[in-house]
Amino acid sequence: TTQQPYGYTKLYVQRRNNSGALITFEDQDALNGSALLAGTAPFRIGTRNMSSYFKGAIGKVAVYNYEPDSTRIMEHGKTMFGYDYLVLSGNPVAYWSTAGTDITGHGHGGSLFNNPGVTTLPNGDGSLVFNGTSQYVEVTTAPDLSVPATGILTMEAWIRPDVLDFEKVDGTGYVHWAGKREDGQCEYVGRMYGQHPTGEDSDRLNRISGYAFNLPGGKGAGSYYQAASN
């Protein structure tokens, strides 16, 4: 937020329950003085730094330099018809097609590595699908893709994990489905844990989280969603 380093991270998760109803979860956590700086790491989808990989579909990835209000977020979940138009009407700084093209016209095109496939979203639109071992998209670093450009950054995507335990993981058993972070150039990530995380994270079964870091990566703040075990 514009108050950083005294602002917050916020995570919205929308999913359908067993009855088919759309449910929305929101979590907000204070930055606690973390200074968020622009680094040189590229923005990637499907991985953070090629040490772990998300397996499944990731579609409709967009980055905003402001915080969309909750009403707009809800509308994105309620309708997949005319979805591209709806997202573009919110003026994101980047929004990628399955070819890696930035369809906002801002020039943040992505390069596809190791030929990720294409699958279909519920509305019939295409989405990239990743094999969980080597496929990803990389976008060259740019000020628009970092928090300090406006003090606010929002990352939005539809994700569909195809497994609950990932083949190539980081740390205690998690992958990064998108983010802008390398060693010493840490900014933010979207993370998902597997079904069997270890150590102090052993209770984070399939948790979905969003984190913002100071540049060295030693201090960060995050928000998360975790479905009840039952």
Solvent accessible surface area in square Angstrom, and as a share of the most:
residue,aa,sasa,rsa
1,T,19,0.11
2,T,89,0.52
3,Q,110,0.49
4,Q,39,0.17
5,P,41,0.26
6,Y,171,0.65
7,G,6,0.06
8,Y,61,0.23
9,T,18,0.11
10,K,60,0.25
11,L,24,0.12
12,Y,53,0.20
13,V,19,0.11
14,Q,37,0.16
15,R,97,0.36
16,R,142,0.52
17,N,53,0.27
18,N,167,0.86
19,S,99,0.64
20,G,37,0.36
21,A,49,0.38
22,L,47,0.23
23,I,66,0.34
24,T,58,0.34
25,F,78,0.33
26,E,87,0.39
27,D,31,0.16
28,Q,96,0.43
29,D,53,0.28
30,A,58,0.45
31,L,2,0.01
32,N,114,0.59
33,G,27,0.26
34,S,1,0.01
35,A,50,0.39
36,L,11,0.06
37,L,97,0.48
38,A,56,0.43
39,G,11,0.11
40,T,96,0.56
41,A,1,0.00
42,P,19,0.12
43,F,0,0.00
44,R,10,0.04
45,I,6,0.03
46,G,0,0.00
47,T,0,0.00
48,R,23,0.08
49,N,39,0.20
50,M,72,0.32
51,S,48,0.31
52,S,0,0.00
53,Y,12,0.04
54,F,0,0.00
55,K,58,0.25
56,G,0,0.00
57,A,4,0.03
58,I,4,0.02
59,G,4,0.04
60,K,20,0.09
61,V,5,0.03
62,A,0,0.00
63,V,0,0.00
64,Y,1,0.00
65,N,46,0.24
66,Y,69,0.26
67,E,59,0.26
68,P,3,0.02
69,D,93,0.48
70,S,54,0.35
71,T,93,0.54
72,R,63,0.23
73,I,17,0.09
74,M,61,0.27
75,E,72,0.32
76,H,3,0.01
77,G,4,0.04
78,K,124,0.52
79,T,43,0.25
80,M,26,0.11
81,F,187,0.78
82,G,41,0.39
83,Y,2,0.01
84,D,53,0.27
85,Y,170,0.65
86,L,42,0.21
87,V,0,0.00
88,L,60,0.30
89,S,54,0.35
90,G,5,0.05
91,N,113,0.58
92,P,2,0.01
93,V,9,0.05
94,A,0,0.00
95,Y,2,0.01
96,W,17,0.06
97,S,40,0.25
98,T,44,0.26
99,A,74,0.57
100,G,2,0.02
101,T,75,0.44
102,D,11,0.06
103,I,68,0.34
104,T,30,0.18
105,G,67,0.65
106,H,98,0.44
107,G,68,0.65
108,H,21,0.09
109,G,43,0.41
110,G,14,0.13
111,S,63,0.40
112,L,65,0.32
113,F,77,0.32
114,N,85,0.43
115,N,133,0.68
116,P,13,0.08
117,G,31,0.30
118,V,97,0.55
119,T,34,0.20
120,T,90,0.52
121,L,19,0.09
122,P,121,0.76
123,N,50,0.25
124,G,53,0.51
125,D,46,0.24
126,G,33,0.31
127,S,1,0.01
128,L,13,0.06
129,V,33,0.19
130,F,5,0.02
131,N,55,0.28
132,G,0,0.00
133,T,48,0.28
134,S,37,0.24
135,Q,22,0.10
136,Y,19,0.07
137,V,2,0.01
138,E,45,0.20
139,V,1,0.01
140,T,105,0.61
141,T,49,0.29
142,A,21,0.16
143,P,106,0.66
144,D,51,0.27
145,L,0,0.00
146,S,3,0.02
147,V,14,0.08
148,P,57,0.36
149,A,52,0.41
150,T,60,0.35
151,G,10,0.09
152,I,35,0.18
153,L,36,0.18
154,T,26,0.15
155,M,45,0.20
156,E,24,0.11
157,A,27,0.21
158,W,61,0.21
159,I,44,0.22
160,R,107,0.39
161,P,44,0.28
162,D,67,0.35
163,V,43,0.25
164,L,89,0.44
165,D,63,0.32
166,F,16,0.07
167,E,106,0.47
168,K,81,0.34
169,V,63,0.36
170,D,17,0.09
171,G,70,0.68
172,T,37,0.22
173,G,12,0.11
174,Y,31,0.12
175,V,0,0.00
176,H,2,0.01
177,W,22,0.08
178,A,0,0.00
179,G,0,0.00
180,K,0,0.00
181,R,40,0.15
182,E,53,0.24
183,D,122,0.63
184,G,41,0.39
185,Q,51,0.23
186,C,2,0.01
187,E,6,0.03
188,Y,13,0.05
189,V,3,0.02
190,G,2,0.02
191,R,24,0.09
192,M,7,0.03
193,Y,0,0.00
194,G,3,0.03
195,Q,69,0.31
196,H,132,0.59
197,P,9,0.05
198,T,82,0.47
199,G,57,0.55
200,E,160,0.72
201,D,13,0.07
202,S,62,0.40
203,D,92,0.47
204,R,65,0.24
205,L,79,0.40
206,N,33,0.17
207,R,27,0.10
208,I,32,0.16
209,S,1,0.01
210,G,19,0.19
211,Y,40,0.15
212,A,9,0.07
213,F,17,0.07
214,N,31,0.16
215,L,36,0.18
216,P,102,0.64
217,G,18,0.17
218,G,77,0.74
219,K,95,0.40
220,G,40,0.38
221,A,10,0.08
222,G,21,0.20
223,S,1,0.01
224,Y,92,0.35
225,Y,23,0.09
226,Q,56,0.25
227,A,53,0.41
228,A,82,0.64
229,S,124,0.80
230,N,171,0.88
